[in-house]
Amino acid sequence: MQTVITPEIKNLLNRAQQAAETAYAPYSHFQVGAALLLADGSVSCGCNVENASYGATVCAERVAVFAAVAAGKLSPAQSPQMLTVTALPCALCLQVLAEFAKPDMPIWIVGKQGVNGGQPQHFLLKDLLPHAFKL
């Protein structure tokens, strides 16, 4: 398990932070960004998009996944390599990731300054979602 922050990981963490700046969060004021490293080496970014009908809100991780699927770059046969995100993913996002990613996909979380001393935290998808729903 890679726990050293390489230049590639640092770049992805920065991309997630940049994506968070574009979030539409007028209700929670909690902006989240995600950067998903795809099998072909490209990156799909996403931010949370809130809605007055709260159930229509979409998290940053799912926006990144859905954009990659729409671009034809993500499928169960084209598993993502890594996710960086600015907040701990919710269970719904983890389940969507589990549809496409391998259980040992690394997830790096970089919170706002002060969270974990501002240091990124490293997990595997299976650590955050140990009992993924599979058909």
Backbone bond lengths (Angstrom), bond angles and torsions (degrees), N, CA, C in turn:
res aa  C-N    CA-C-N  psi(-1)  N-CA   C-N-CA  omega(-1)  CA-C   N-CA-C  phi
1 M - - - 1.450 - - 1.526 108.37 -
2 Q 1.329 115.75 124.64 1.456 120.97 -177.41 1.523 109.67 -83.27
3 T 1.335 116.13 118.07 1.456 120.11 179.36 1.526 111.73 -119.24
4 V 1.307 117.09 3.40 1.459 121.94 176.07 1.522 108.57 -87.24
5 I 1.320 116.42 135.14 1.461 120.11 -179.56 1.526 108.79 -83.99
6 T 1.321 114.89 100.92 1.457 121.87 179.65 1.535 109.30 -80.44
7 P 1.329 118.21 168.48 1.466 119.96 175.06 1.533 112.33 -57.52
8 E 1.349 117.65 -36.28 1.460 120.65 178.62 1.533 110.70 -64.27
9 I 1.325 116.66 -43.25 1.467 120.42 178.97 1.526 109.86 -66.26
10 K 1.317 117.00 -42.14 1.469 120.54 178.88 1.530 110.42 -60.59
11 N 1.327 117.02 -41.64 1.463 121.45 177.36 1.527 110.61 -61.03
12 L 1.331 116.76 -45.12 1.470 120.03 179.31 1.530 111.61 -65.46
13 L 1.312 117.24 -38.23 1.470 120.33 176.68 1.527 110.09 -62.54
14 N 1.327 116.50 -41.52 1.470 120.45 177.24 1.525 111.21 -64.31
15 R 1.334 116.75 -39.40 1.470 120.31 178.57 1.526 110.90 -63.24
16 A 1.333 117.32 -39.31 1.470 121.02 177.10 1.521 110.54 -64.48
17 Q 1.315 117.14 -42.22 1.463 120.80 179.12 1.529 111.14 -64.91
18 Q 1.320 117.03 -39.28 1.468 120.62 177.10 1.524 110.40 -65.41
19 A 1.321 117.05 -40.55 1.469 120.28 178.76 1.525 110.95 -62.85
20 A 1.325 117.29 -36.31 1.467 120.96 179.39 1.528 111.15 -60.41
21 E 1.307 116.41 -31.51 1.468 120.03 -178.98 1.525 112.57 -67.04
22 T 1.329 117.17 -18.97 1.465 120.69 -179.85 1.528 112.68 -97.99
23 A 1.331 116.90 1.98 1.466 120.89 -177.37 1.529 111.35 -61.16
24 Y 1.330 114.85 147.76 1.459 122.19 175.14 1.529 106.01 -105.58
25 A 1.333 115.88 97.94 1.463 121.31 -173.93 1.529 111.33 -133.72
26 P 1.353 117.92 59.30 1.460 119.50 -176.24 1.528 113.96 -73.00
27 Y 1.325 118.27 -12.78 1.466 121.11 -176.53 1.522 111.43 -99.67
28 S 1.310 117.51 -49.53 1.465 120.49 -179.17 1.527 112.19 -88.83
29 H 1.325 116.80 -24.49 1.470 122.79 -173.85 1.527 110.50 58.86
30 F 1.336 116.67 26.41 1.456 123.27 -179.86 1.526 107.51 -113.74
31 Q 1.322 115.94 97.43 1.458 121.60 -176.18 1.524 110.34 -88.25
32 V 1.333 115.27 129.96 1.460 121.02 -179.09 1.519 108.89 -127.42
33 G 1.324 115.57 140.80 1.457 121.88 176.08 1.512 110.37 -128.41
34 A 1.319 115.87 151.35 1.464 121.91 179.18 1.521 109.75 -138.74
35 A 1.328 115.50 146.57 1.464 122.07 174.20 1.525 107.23 -131.62
36 L 1.326 115.92 120.96 1.456 122.71 -176.70 1.525 108.92 -109.44
37 L 1.324 116.77 116.69 1.458 121.78 177.60 1.523 108.45 -80.89
38 L 1.316 115.62 120.85 1.458 121.30 -175.29 1.528 111.40 -93.25
39 A 1.322 115.67 166.34 1.466 121.82 -176.35 1.525 112.75 -58.83
40 D 1.341 117.39 -31.97 1.469 120.41 -178.77 1.530 112.82 -85.25
41 G 1.343 117.25 3.71 1.463 121.43 178.84 1.513 114.24 92.05
42 S 1.326 117.09 -8.52 1.462 119.25 177.07 1.532 109.68 -80.15
43 V 1.311 115.50 168.68 1.465 121.68 -176.65 1.520 109.02 -124.60
44 S 1.309 115.67 132.14 1.464 122.15 174.57 1.524 107.33 -108.59
45 C 1.320 116.40 120.91 1.463 120.95 -179.22 1.519 110.55 -104.65
46 G 1.307 115.27 155.57 1.455 120.91 177.16 1.509 110.30 -151.69
47 C 1.314 115.40 158.75 1.458 122.08 174.90 1.522 107.82 -135.90
48 N 1.322 116.33 159.45 1.455 117.90 178.14 1.521 110.24 -72.77
49 V 1.328 115.22 144.42 1.462 122.94 179.60 1.524 106.95 -129.32
50 E 1.327 115.78 108.90 1.457 120.80 -178.18 1.519 110.78 -88.09
51 N 1.336 114.68 165.38 1.450 121.58 -179.40 1.516 107.83 -146.70
52 A 1.339 116.52 149.68 1.462 120.68 178.27 1.524 111.19 -58.66
53 S 1.321 117.16 -29.60 1.460 122.00 170.61 1.527 105.27 -89.58
54 Y 1.331 116.56 94.37 1.468 121.37 -167.95 1.521 114.30 -50.83
55 G 1.310 118.17 -33.50 1.460 120.74 179.62 1.520 113.27 -64.56
56 A 1.321 117.23 -18.95 1.464 121.30 179.08 1.524 112.26 -85.31
57 T 1.314 117.27 -4.82 1.462 121.95 178.12 1.523 109.78 -65.08
58 V 1.326 116.29 142.83 1.463 121.50 178.96 1.527 108.44 -124.80
59 C 1.326 115.21 134.23 1.463 121.78 -179.81 1.531 111.20 -77.25
60 A 1.318 115.39 158.68 1.466 122.25 -178.11 1.526 112.61 -58.45
61 E 1.330 116.56 -41.41 1.463 120.14 -177.29 1.521 111.08 -63.76
62 R 1.329 116.49 -42.40 1.467 119.12 -180.00 1.522 110.93 -69.95
63 V 1.329 118.41 -35.00 1.464 120.22 175.97 1.530 109.51 -60.44
64 A 1.331 117.45 -44.01 1.468 120.82 179.27 1.532 111.28 -63.50
65 V 1.329 116.81 -42.47 1.462 120.87 179.20 1.526 110.58 -64.97
66 F 1.327 116.80 -48.75 1.464 120.35 -176.84 1.525 111.27 -64.06
67 A 1.337 117.42 -37.57 1.466 120.35 178.19 1.532 110.45 -64.52
68 A 1.335 116.63 -39.73 1.465 120.15 179.43 1.528 111.16 -67.57
69 V 1.326 117.30 -39.02 1.467 120.39 176.74 1.527 109.50 -63.96
70 A 1.344 116.66 -45.82 1.466 121.06 -179.05 1.527 111.46 -62.01
71 A 1.324 116.86 -30.56 1.469 120.85 178.96 1.534 112.09 -82.22
72 G 1.335 116.69 -2.46 1.464 120.08 -179.69 1.511 113.57 76.29
73 K 1.344 117.34 19.30 1.462 121.13 -175.65 1.524 113.78 -108.68
74 L 1.326 117.58 1.20 1.457 120.17 -178.08 1.514 110.03 -139.44
75 S 1.314 114.78 127.82 1.459 122.78 175.82 1.521 106.09 -156.23
76 P 1.325 117.89 169.40 1.463 117.58 175.96 1.534 113.03 -57.32
77 A 1.320 117.21 -27.12 1.469 120.95 177.73 1.526 112.21 -81.83
78 Q 1.334 117.60 -16.57 1.468 123.36 178.87 1.522 107.58 -119.54
79 S 1.316 116.49 72.83 1.462 122.11 -173.99 1.525 112.04 -68.09
80 P 1.329 116.50 141.61 1.463 118.92 174.30 1.527 109.95 -68.39
81 Q 1.321 115.49 155.80 1.464 120.86 -175.51 1.521 113.30 -97.00
82 M 1.347 116.94 -29.33 1.455 120.35 -174.77 1.528 108.79 -167.63
83 L 1.331 114.88 151.87 1.459 121.45 174.18 1.511 108.29 -126.38
84 T 1.334 115.97 135.46 1.460 120.32 167.56 1.521 106.31 -119.38
85 V 1.321 115.70 142.79 1.458 120.23 -174.72 1.530 108.83 -151.81
86 T 1.319 116.21 154.46 1.460 120.27 -175.52 1.524 113.71 -93.63
87 A 1.319 118.22 4.59 1.463 122.54 175.50 1.522 107.90 -153.75
88 L 1.296 116.35 158.73 1.458 120.76 178.38 1.523 109.33 -61.94
89 P 1.336 118.67 126.97 1.465 120.70 -179.30 1.530 112.14 -65.33
90 C 1.317 115.15 144.77 1.464 120.25 175.78 1.526 109.33 -77.32
91 A 1.330 116.19 168.05 1.469 120.91 -178.72 1.530 112.00 -62.72
92 L 1.318 117.31 -36.59 1.464 120.39 179.03 1.528 110.26 -61.73
93 C 1.319 117.21 -45.80 1.467 120.40 178.73 1.526 111.39 -65.35
94 L 1.323 116.49 -39.81 1.463 119.35 178.52 1.520 111.17 -62.30
95 Q 1.336 117.00 -39.82 1.465 119.98 179.04 1.531 110.70 -66.26
96 V 1.332 117.71 -39.01 1.470 120.63 176.77 1.533 109.16 -63.43
97 L 1.316 117.28 -43.24 1.465 120.07 177.24 1.528 111.21 -61.14
98 A 1.336 116.76 -40.02 1.461 120.94 -178.55 1.524 112.38 -63.23
99 E 1.315 116.73 -22.21 1.471 120.74 177.27 1.532 110.85 -65.21
100 F 1.326 116.34 -29.89 1.461 121.41 -173.70 1.526 114.33 -115.60
101 A 1.319 117.19 -30.22 1.462 121.71 -171.42 1.522 112.12 -96.19
102 K 1.312 115.10 157.54 1.455 121.28 172.82 1.532 108.47 -77.52
103 P 1.329 117.55 152.07 1.466 120.45 -178.11 1.531 114.46 -58.51
104 D 1.331 116.87 -25.05 1.465 119.24 -178.92 1.532 113.28 -96.43
105 M 1.329 116.73 18.47 1.463 119.36 176.22 1.537 109.59 -64.58
106 P 1.333 117.56 129.22 1.460 119.62 178.45 1.528 112.23 -72.71
107 I 1.303 114.54 141.66 1.466 122.71 174.36 1.524 107.22 -126.51
108 W 1.310 115.50 120.75 1.464 122.09 177.43 1.513 108.26 -107.34
109 I 1.309 116.12 131.88 1.461 121.57 -178.94 1.519 108.11 -119.41
110 V 1.314 115.04 123.14 1.460 120.03 175.42 1.521 106.85 -117.38
111 G 1.323 115.49 110.89 1.455 120.35 179.88 1.506 110.81 -88.48
112 K 1.304 114.52 -177.98 1.453 119.55 176.86 1.520 109.24 -66.72
113 Q 1.314 115.68 159.26 1.460 121.31 179.73 1.518 109.36 -50.19
114 G 1.290 117.53 134.84 1.456 121.67 -179.32 1.513 112.60 102.46
115 V 1.328 117.68 -27.48 1.460 120.58 175.96 1.522 107.02 -78.09
116 N 1.311 117.03 120.70 1.468 121.89 -177.51 1.531 110.25 53.66
117 G 1.326 116.45 36.15 1.452 120.25 -179.18 1.511 112.77 66.61
118 G 1.341 117.27 18.09 1.451 121.56 -178.42 1.518 112.86 79.03
119 Q 1.341 117.38 3.22 1.458 121.56 -178.80 1.528 110.78 -88.77
120 P 1.331 117.31 138.76 1.468 120.08 176.49 1.530 111.08 -62.07
121 Q 1.312 115.19 146.44 1.462 121.66 175.85 1.527 108.34 -109.45
122 H 1.314 116.23 145.96 1.457 122.27 -176.09 1.526 110.21 -116.62
123 F 1.332 115.59 133.58 1.465 122.40 176.56 1.520 107.81 -139.21
124 L 1.315 116.01 168.45 1.454 122.50 166.62 1.513 106.90 -107.53
125 L 1.320 116.55 152.39 1.461 120.45 179.26 1.531 110.69 -53.01
126 K 1.326 117.13 -42.98 1.469 120.36 -178.47 1.523 112.93 -66.29
127 D 1.333 117.90 -22.69 1.473 120.96 176.13 1.520 110.84 -72.28
128 L 1.336 116.01 -37.95 1.458 120.82 -177.21 1.529 112.15 -85.87
129 L 1.332 117.02 -25.50 1.460 122.48 177.83 1.522 109.07 -135.07
130 P 1.335 117.23 77.73 1.470 119.59 -173.07 1.527 114.32 -70.75
131 H 1.320 118.05 -19.04 1.459 120.73 -177.52 1.524 110.05 -126.19
132 A 1.315 116.36 61.31 1.466 121.61 -179.42 1.515 110.36 -61.40
133 F 1.314 115.50 141.91 1.462 121.50 177.15 1.510 108.92 -75.58
134 K 1.316 117.61 124.47 1.467 122.75 179.05 1.519 108.60 -133.29
135 L 1.315 116.96 140.91 1.466 121.80 174.01 1.506 110.43 -90.66
